[in-house]
Amino acid sequence: MGYPAGLHDDGPVARLAGYRAYLVALGLIWVLPAALLLLLYLTLPDYNASGQCEGIGWGCTLTPADGIAFLALLAAPFLFVLGLLVCAVIFFVRYVRR
């Protein structure tokens, strides 16, 4: 998309378009899993239907809601690093194309 000589669109829409790849990547890697985990945590029961004791260890098991919170705790560092790596790859590809 070229503009005539001397005419550039440096408005907020053009600046946002420059960040679109980053926003899409981080939306898929950080926002979507966070929203899904929050939705599951809020909708899953906070008790065990089988009557088994709640907790970790000694024959007890996590409730479904606590299991989602535990999954989020385990996944968060990996998703954070993955998001940073994807942003670095996007930056590198865009830098090489220039």
N, C-alpha and C positions, 0 to 999 in steps of 0.2 A: 504494500500500500504506500505509494509514493505521494508526496504532496508537491505542488509546484514550488519552484525555487523560491526560497525566502519565506515560505508559508508552512508553519509547523503547528501541529496541535499538541500543545503541552498541557492541556487541561487535566482535570482529575480522572477523566475516563481513560485517557491515553496512559497516564501513570498506572492506573489500576490494571490495564491490559498488560503492562510489562510484568506485573506480579501475578498474573493469572495462573501460570504453571505452578508457582509456589503455593498459591491459595488452594488450588485443586489438590495438589499432592498432600498438603498438610490437612486439608479437609478430610481426605480419604484415610490418612494414616493416624491423625490425632482426634479430629472432631467426631467422625463417624463411630469409631470404637467407643469413645467416651460417652456419646449419646446412647449408643446401644447398651453399654454396661449400666448406665444410669437408669434407663428404662427397665432393664431386666431386674436391677436391684429394687426398684420401686414396685414392681408388679409381682415378683416371685414371693412365695410365702416365707415368713421368718420363723417357721417351726418345721419340724420333721413330721411328716404325715404318718410315718411308721411307728411313731412313739419312741424312737431311738433317742438317746440323750444327745444334747447339742454341745458342740465344742470339738476340739481336736485332741485326740489321744484317749487312752483308756477305753477303747471300744466305742467312743462317741463319734459322731460325724457332723460336719457343718450343715447348717440349714441351707436351702437353695439360695437365699439372698446373701448369706455370708459366704457361700461358695463363689458367687459372682464378685463380691468384694475382694476375696482372696485372689481370684483370677485377675482382677484389675491391678492388684498390688504386684503380682508377678509379671504382668504384661507391660506395665507402664514404662519401666526402664528400657525394654527392648523397642517399644514403639517410639519412645523419645529418640533413641539413637538412630533408628530406621528413618525417622522424619528428617533428622539432621543430615544423614547420608544421602537421602533422596534430594534434599535441597542443594547439597554440594554437587551432586551429579547434574542437576538442572543448571546450576551456575556454570559448571565446567563446560557443558554442551553449548550453552548460550555464548560463553566466552570464546570457544573454539570456532563457532559459526561466524563470529564478527570478524 
